[in-house]
Amino acid sequence: MATTSRRVNTASWQPSKLGKTSSKAAEQLASELASKLTLSNDKGKMKALEIEDSSSSMRSVNEASQALSAVVQSGWKKSSSDSRTTLSTVASITAKATKHLDTLRRLRPGDLDVERAAASILGKLVALEMVRSVRPCL
């Protein structure tokens, strides 16, 4: 089988004039676009603020959950103790958790991590026999 090789004379090859004009047009278009374009990233700023709010709210819920865990481990229950200090502490922790859970549910609807945190808070409130405090967290 015979093979033929073709040699291309690269010394005589020149880019077409059409290529030069289209590259000039592209450069002109790019420079016009760059000079007239202004970027406003308000959506990005809003998204960043939402992420920051979401993160701080989740931290607050976690802190509330840890505080309730400490109360559960201490053995305190609403029905067996007359300690007003612990009752007011648990009530303030519950209010804080409820507020931040509402924020998280608004910012991240349907997020399983948020609902898992809410279920943890609810379980601890039931263990403390604070059944009336459970309702606002739902």
N, C-alpha and C positions, 0 to 999 in steps of 0.2 A: 504494500500500500504506500503510495507516494504521499508525502506531506509537503504542503506548501507553506511557506512562511511569508508573511506580508510585513514589509518594513514600512513604517510610517515616517515620513520625513518631518521631524519635529522642528527643524530649523525654519521651514517655511510656514509653519502653523501660526496663525494669529487669531486672537479672540475676535468674535464677530462684533460689529459696531452696535448691534442690538443689545448685547450684553453690557456694554459700557453705558448706554443710555438708561437701561433699566436699573443699573446699580446707582447711577446718579440720582434717578428718581427715587429710589429706595432711601438713599442717604438724605435727600431733601425732605422726604416724607418723615423720616425718623427725626430729623432735627426740628421740623415744625411741630411734630407731636411732642417732643421733649420740651420745647419752649412754651407751648400752650397748655400743657397738661398740668393740672394741680391735683395732688392726691389728698383726699380727706378720708381719714380712717376712723370715723366716728363709730362705725359698727365694731371695729376691732377694739376700740377703747371700751365700749359698752360690754363686749364679750369678756374682756379682761377683768372689768369690775365685777361682772357676774361670777366669774371663776373665783375671784378673790373673796366675794361674799359667800359663795358656796363653800369654799375651803374653811373660812373662819367659822361659818355656821356648823359645819361638820365637826370641827375641833371643839366647839362649845357643846355640842350634843355628846361627844365622847367624854368631855370633862364631866358633864352632868351624869352620864352613865357610870363613870368611875366613882363619883361622889355617892350615887345611890348604892353602888356595890359595897362601899365602905359602911353605909348605914345598915344594909342587909347583913353584912358580916358581923356587925356589932350586936346583932340579935334584937334590935329595936323593932317593935310592931306598934301600929297605931292603937290597937285594942288593948294591949297589955301594959301600956306605959302612959304616964301622965306628963311626960317631959314635953313642955311647950317649946323648948328650944329646938329639940329634934324635929318636932312637928312643923315648926316654922321654917327650919332649914330644908326639910324635904319639900315643903310647899314652894319655897323659892327656887329650889333646884328643878322642880317640876315645871314651874312657870318659865324658867330659862329654856329648858329642853323643848317645851311646847312652842315657844316663840321661834326657836331656831329650826325645829322640824317643819313649821309652817313655811319658813323662808326656803328651806331646802326643797320642799315639795313644790313650791312655786317655781324655783329656778331649775329643778331637775325632776320634772314629773315622771312618775313611773320608774325611777331609779331604784334598783333592788338594794343598794347599799343604804339608801335613806330609809327604806321600809324595814330593813334588817335592824338598823339602829333604833327605829321607832318601836319595833317589837321587843327589843332588849329593854328599853325604858319601860314599856308597858309591863313586861314580866316582872321587873324589879318593883314596880309600884304595886302590883298584885301581891307579891311576896311580902311587902310591907303593910298589906291590908289597906292601902290607900285607893280603894276602888273608885271613889268619886273623882279622884284626880286622873284616872285613866281616860275618862271620856274626852277631855280636850285634846289629848294626844292622838286620838283616832283620826 
